[in-house]
Amino acid sequence: MSGTSTTPASSCDRPPHSKGPAMLDVQTALPDLTDPRTFIPDPPYQAWAALRRRGGLPFQEREDAPGFYSVARYRDIDTVVRDSTTYSSEGGMTLDTALGVRDPAAGKMIELTDPPRHRRLRKLVSGGLNRSVAQNMDALLRWRVDGWVADAVRAGEVDFVDAVSERVPSAATGLLLGLPQQHWDKLADRASRAVCSSLDADDARVGDLAVRRNSTATANGQLMVHLASLVDHAELAEDGMMRRLLAAEIDGDRLTREEVLLNCLNLAIAGNETTKNATTGGLVAFSRNPEQWQLLRRRPELLDSAVEEILRYTSPVQHLMRTVTRPQTLAGTQLHEGDLVCAWVASANRDEEVFTEPDAFRIDRDPNPHLAFTAGKHFCLGASLARLEIKLVFESLLSRVERITLLGPPVRKPTNLVTAYASLPVALHAG
């Protein structure tokens, strides 16, 4: 793969503290999955497929950080994400954080907690979400989405990321949290930079773990300060989720100000990136599979199924990290307390044992038990809202667009965490 380095994985039974390379055969050598350039122009689907066929858990070493085991098969990833007792989230949820120092948000942010803390936070945060403007999001978003899509179709040739896909989650997140509209774009930009380094893919510094950590940490800090400023200056809507969380109380238990800010930061980041990239990736998939777009035009009742296939096929979140809490055997590999495992969700969603023709984009796929929103106790709180946003975009396109043509290759951002797009030049042919 152009622009990437290749780091051989060790044998699946080698403990992370052992010395010297224990080589796999050349067919199952791993590219460096910690380097974002490995995911340009596309994620390493062939490498993951080879790992699924081989079985076991290959170990990848780093000189500047602990190594980790890669989990590629659906059944093993499903086990990891559902068993929060054995596979802890508190050590970090992403490669860049898990391979570094302990995340200061551990134990305070839903996705970085384990039971019983996780139950407490989820109960309080999900309560705020259920009582928030999310209940009315369809009406709040539909006219905005229709306007953006109509403008894009009138223009004919657009960068779909700028014209539509980044605007929808920016508005949805702003409305959900109750943020002033003039802050939506700035917060969305900071949320994006908190996930994806601001460096270009051809910048050699992208491969430097320390540089990436510093870049995303700075963006996280700026986003946190921005949200705190809105709280301090009482600039939040009364019916928004953020103000509701500040006042939420269940059986005398309340969230601290820091917990509210951290969990709203998490919602802002996840809400912006997941939907934006799924929507963009979905348009790419339809442009490359025009027969599926025509099928959807003939059978619009398949729209809900199409949304699920977009989520499976694009896998907006590429991986999730976990830390092993007790000796365990997974996929025939003996794991020890403190070992790091990386669950490659994008690989699970292409597993041949679960999905027929997994590399094909089929909007009538049934069943479709994808893990795009993970599973178990950490199932995505915002899944319903994300599905709604994606549906609204393609519903609006469906009523206006006959054909979709790529005007150039999609431009991806260098990241191994999400399937991120910087731009997507397309022609939307009205019909």
C-alpha positions in Angstrom: 0.0 0.0 0.0 1.4 3.3 -1.1 2.7 5.5 1.7 2.5 2.9 4.4 5.0 0.8 6.4 4.6 -2.9 7.0 5.2 -4.3 10.4 5.1 -8.1 10.6 2.7 -9.4 13.2 4.0 -11.9 15.7 2.6 -15.4 16.2 -0.7 -15.3 17.8 0.5 -17.0 21.0 3.4 -14.7 21.7 3.0 -12.6 24.9 3.6 -8.9 24.4 6.6 -8.8 26.8 8.6 -11.4 24.8 11.6 -10.3 22.7 12.3 -10.7 19.1 10.0 -11.1 16.1 8.0 -14.2 15.7 7.1 -14.0 12.1 3.9 -14.9 10.4 4.0 -16.1 6.8 4.0 -13.4 4.2 0.3 -13.8 3.4 -0.7 -12.8 7.0 1.9 -10.2 7.7 0.1 -7.1 9.0 0.5 -3.6 7.7 1.2 -1.1 10.5 -2.4 -0.6 11.7 -1.4 2.2 14.0 -0.3 4.3 11.0 -3.2 6.3 9.6 -1.6 6.2 6.2 -2.4 2.4 6.1 -6.0 3.5 5.7 -5.4 5.7 2.6 -7.0 5.4 0.1 -9.1 2.6 1.6 -9.0 0.5 4.8 -6.9 -2.7 4.7 -9.8 -5.0 3.9 -7.5 -7.6 2.3 -5.3 -7.8 5.4 -8.3 -8.2 7.6 -9.7 -10.9 5.4 -6.4 -12.8 5.6 -6.5 -12.6 9.4 -10.0 -13.9 9.5 -9.1 -16.9 7.4 -6.0 -17.6 9.5 -7.6 -17.3 12.9 -5.9 -16.5 16.1 -4.9 -13.0 17.3 -1.8 -11.6 15.7 0.3 -9.3 17.9 1.7 -6.1 16.6 4.7 -4.5 18.3 5.7 -0.9 18.5 9.0 0.6 19.7 7.4 3.7 21.3 4.4 2.1 22.9 2.9 -1.2 24.1 1.9 -3.7 21.5 -1.6 -5.0 20.9 -3.6 -8.0 19.6 -5.8 -7.5 16.5 -9.2 -9.1 16.6 -10.7 -9.5 13.1 -13.5 -12.1 13.2 -17.1 -11.1 13.9 -17.7 -13.7 16.6 -14.5 -12.7 18.5 -15.3 -9.0 18.2 -18.9 -9.6 19.4 -17.4 -11.4 22.4 -15.0 -8.6 23.2 -17.6 -5.7 23.0 -20.2 -7.6 25.0 -18.0 -8.8 27.8 -17.1 -5.6 29.6 -16.0 -7.5 32.7 -13.1 -9.2 30.9 -12.4 -6.5 28.3 -12.3 -3.0 29.9 -13.0 0.3 28.3 -11.3 2.4 30.9 -7.8 2.0 29.5 -8.8 3.9 26.3 -11.1 3.2 23.4 -8.8 4.1 20.5 -5.3 2.9 19.5 -3.7 6.3 19.9 -5.0 6.7 23.5 -4.7 3.1 24.6 -1.0 3.0 23.5 -0.3 6.2 25.5 -1.1 7.5 28.9 -4.3 6.9 30.7 -7.1 9.0 29.4 -8.1 11.7 32.0 -11.8 11.1 31.0 -11.6 7.4 32.2 -14.4 6.7 34.6 -16.2 9.9 33.8 -17.3 9.5 30.1 -19.7 6.7 29.2 -17.5 5.1 26.6 -14.5 5.1 29.0 -16.3 3.4 32.0 -17.1 -0.1 33.0 -19.9 -1.3 35.3 -21.0 -0.2 37.9 -19.9 3.4 36.9 -21.1 2.8 33.4 -24.6 1.9 34.5 -24.8 5.1 36.6 -23.6 7.3 33.8 -25.7 5.7 31.1 -28.8 5.9 33.2 -28.4 9.6 33.8 -27.2 10.5 30.3 -29.8 8.3 28.4 -32.5 9.9 30.6 -31.4 13.3 29.4 -31.4 12.1 25.8 -34.8 10.6 26.0 -36.3 13.9 27.3 -34.4 16.1 24.9 -35.1 17.6 21.5 -34.1 14.2 20.0 -37.8 13.3 20.3 -38.6 16.1 17.8 -35.5 15.8 15.7 -37.3 14.6 12.5 -39.3 17.8 12.2 -36.3 20.0 13.3 -34.0 18.4 10.7 -36.1 17.5 7.7 -36.6 21.0 6.3 -32.9 21.8 6.8 -31.8 18.6 5.1 -34.2 19.2 2.2 -32.9 22.7 1.7 -29.2 21.6 1.6 -29.9 18.7 -0.7 -32.1 20.9 -3.0 -29.3 23.5 -3.2 -26.8 20.7 -4.1 -28.9 19.3 -6.8 -29.5 22.7 -8.3 -25.8 23.3 -8.3 -25.3 20.0 -10.1 -21.6 19.6 -9.2 -20.6 19.9 -5.6 -18.3 18.7 -2.9 -20.9 16.6 -1.1 -19.0 16.8 2.2 -19.2 20.6 2.3 -22.6 20.9 0.7 -24.5 18.3 2.7 -22.9 15.6 4.8 -21.1 17.7 7.3 -24.0 20.1 7.7 -26.5 17.5 8.9 -24.7 16.2 12.0 -23.5 19.7 12.8 -27.2 20.9 13.0 -28.4 17.7 14.7 -25.7 17.9 17.4 -26.3 21.6 18.0 -30.0 21.1 18.3 -29.7 18.0 20.5 -27.3 19.7 22.9 -29.2 23.0 22.8 -26.2 25.0 21.4 -26.6 28.5 19.8 -26.6 28.1 16.0 -23.6 30.4 15.5 -21.5 27.9 17.4 -22.4 24.8 15.4 -19.8 25.0 12.7 -16.9 25.8 15.0 -17.8 23.0 17.3 -18.2 20.5 14.5 -14.7 21.5 13.1 -13.2 21.0 16.6 -15.0 17.7 17.0 -13.6 16.5 13.6 -10.0 17.5 14.6 -10.4 15.7 17.9 -10.7 12.5 15.9 -8.7 13.2 12.8 -5.3 14.9 12.8 -5.3 18.2 11.0 -2.3 17.0 9.0 -2.6 15.9 5.4 -2.1 12.3 4.4 1.1 13.1 2.6 2.6 14.8 5.7 5.2 12.4 7.2 4.3 13.6 10.7 1.0 11.7 10.3 2.9 8.5 11.1 4.2 10.0 14.4 2.1 8.8 17.3 3.2 11.6 19.6 2.3 14.3 17.0 -1.1 12.8 16.5 -1.8 12.6 20.2 -0.8 16.2 20.6 -3.0 17.3 17.7 -6.1 15.5 18.9 -5.5 16.4 22.5 -5.3 20.1 21.6 -8.6 19.8 19.7 -10.3 18.0 22.6 -9.1 20.7 25.0 -10.5 23.4 22.7 -13.8 21.7 22.4 -14.1 21.2 26.2 -13.3 24.9 26.8 -15.8 25.9 24.2 -18.6 23.8 25.8 -17.7 25.0 29.3 -17.9 28.6 28.1 -21.4 28.1 26.8 -22.4 26.7 30.2 -20.7 29.5 32.1 -22.4 32.2 30.0 -25.8 30.5 30.1 -26.0 30.3 26.3 -27.8 26.9 26.3 -31.4 26.3 25.2 -33.7 25.3 28.0 -34.9 22.2 26.3 -31.4 21.1 25.1 -29.8 18.0 26.3 -26.8 19.8 27.9 -29.0 21.9 30.2 -31.1 18.9 31.0 -28.1 16.9 32.0 -26.9 19.6 34.3 -30.3 19.4 36.1 -30.8 15.6 35.7 -31.3 13.7 39.0 -32.3 10.0 39.5 -32.8 8.8 43.1 -30.8 11.7 44.4 -27.8 11.1 42.0 -26.6 13.9 39.8 -23.9 14.3 37.2 -21.0 16.5 38.1 -20.3 19.5 35.8 -17.2 17.7 34.5 -19.2 14.6 33.7 -21.8 16.6 31.8 -19.1 18.4 29.8 -17.2 15.2 29.0 -20.2 13.3 27.9 -21.5 16.1 25.8 -18.0 16.4 24.3 -18.3 12.7 23.5 -21.7 13.1 21.9 -20.5 16.1 19.9 -17.5 14.1 18.5 -19.3 10.8 17.9 -22.4 12.5 16.5 -20.5 14.6 14.0 -18.1 12.0 12.7 -20.2 8.9 12.5 -23.1 10.4 10.5 -21.0 12.6 8.3 -18.8 9.8 7.2 -21.6 7.2 6.9 -23.5 9.6 4.7 -20.5 10.4 2.5 -19.5 6.8 2.3 -23.0 5.8 1.4 -23.0 8.2 -1.5 -19.7 6.8 -2.7 -21.2 3.3 -2.5 -24.3 4.3 -4.6 -22.1 6.0 -7.2 -20.0 2.9 -7.6 -23.1 0.6 -7.5 -25.6 2.5 -9.7 -27.9 -0.5 -9.9 -28.5 -0.2 -6.2 -29.5 3.4 -6.5 -31.9 2.4 -9.3 -33.3 -0.4 -7.1 -33.9 2.1 -4.3 -35.7 4.4 -6.7 -37.9 1.6 -7.8 -38.5 0.3 -4.2 -38.2 3.3 -1.8 -39.6 1.0 0.9 -36.0 -0.4 1.1 -34.7 2.9 2.5 -34.4 1.6 6.1 -32.6 -1.5 4.9 -30.4 0.7 2.8 -29.4 2.7 5.8 -28.4 -0.5 7.6 -26.3 -1.6 4.6 -24.6 1.8 4.5 -23.7 1.4 8.1 -22.3 -2.1 7.6 -20.5 -1.4 4.3 -18.9 1.9 5.4 -18.3 1.0 9.1 -18.0 4.7 10.2 -16.0 3.5 13.3 -13.1 1.3 12.3 -11.9 0.0 15.7 -12.5 -0.1 19.4 -9.8 -0.8 22.0 -10.1 -2.9 25.2 -7.8 -3.8 28.0 -7.9 -7.4 29.3 -8.7 -7.6 33.1 -8.1 -11.3 33.7 -6.5 -14.3 32.0 -8.6 -15.3 29.1 -8.4 -17.4 25.9 -9.8 -15.8 22.8 -9.6 -17.3 19.3 -7.1 -19.8 20.7 -4.8 -17.1 22.0 -4.0 -16.9 25.7 -4.4 -13.3 26.9 -3.2 -11.9 30.2 -4.2 -9.1 32.5 -3.1 -5.8 31.0 -3.0 -7.0 27.4 -4.4 -4.6 24.8 -6.8 -5.9 22.2 -8.0 -4.0 19.2 -11.4 -5.0 17.8 -11.5 -4.1 14.1 -15.3 -3.5 13.7 -14.8 -2.8 10.0 -13.4 -6.3 9.6 -16.3 -7.8 11.5 -18.8 -6.1 9.2 -17.1 -7.8 6.2 -16.9 -11.3 7.8 -17.7 -14.1 5.3 -19.0 -16.3 8.1 -21.8 -13.8 8.9 -22.5 -11.9 5.6 -23.0 -13.4 2.2 -20.8 -11.6 -0.4 -19.6 -9.2 2.4 -17.7 -7.0 0.0 -20.9 -6.3 -2.1 -23.1 -3.3 -1.4 -26.6 -4.7 -1.3 -29.4 -2.5 0.0 -31.8 -5.5 0.4 -29.4 -7.5 2.6 -31.4 -9.5 5.2 -30.4 -10.3 7.9 -27.8 -7.6 8.5 -26.5 -7.9 12.1 -23.7 -5.4 11.6 -21.7 -4.0 14.5 -21.5 -0.4 13.3 -23.0 0.8 16.7 -21.1 -2.0 18.6 -23.2 -4.2 20.9 -23.9 -4.9 24.6 -23.6 -2.3 27.3 -21.7 0.1 25.1 -24.2 0.0 22.3 -24.3 3.6 20.8 -26.7 5.9 22.6 -27.1 8.0 19.5 -27.8 5.1 17.1 -31.5 6.1 16.5 -30.5 9.7 15.8 -27.7 8.7 13.4 -30.0 6.4 11.5 -32.5 9.2 11.2 -29.9 11.6 9.8 -28.7 9.2 7.2 -32.3 8.3 6.2 -33.3 12.0 5.8 -30.4 12.7 3.5 -31.0 9.7 1.2 -34.8 10.2 1.3 -34.2 13.8 0.1 -31.8 12.7 -2.6 -34.1 9.9 -3.7 -36.9 12.4 -4.6 -34.5 14.6 -6.6 -31.6 12.6 -8.1 -31.6 10.1 -11.0 -27.9 9.4 -11.1 -24.8 10.1 -9.0 -21.4 10.5 -10.7 -18.0 10.8 -9.0 -16.1 13.7 -10.4 -12.8 12.5 -8.9 -11.6 10.1 -6.2 -13.0 10.6 -2.7 -10.4 12.3 -0.5 -10.0 10.6 2.8 -8.5 11.9 6.0 -5.6 10.0 7.5 -7.1 8.2 10.5 -7.4 4.6 11.6 -10.3 5.3 14.0 -13.1 6.4 11.6 -13.8 6.2 7.9 -13.3 9.9 7.4 -13.7 11.9 4.2 -12.2 15.3 3.6 -14.1 15.9 0.3 -16.3 14.1 -2.2 -16.6 15.8 -5.6 -19.8 14.6 -7.3 -22.4 15.4 -9.9 -26.0 15.0 -8.8 -28.1 14.5 -11.9 -31.7 15.6 -11.3 -34.5 13.3 -12.4 
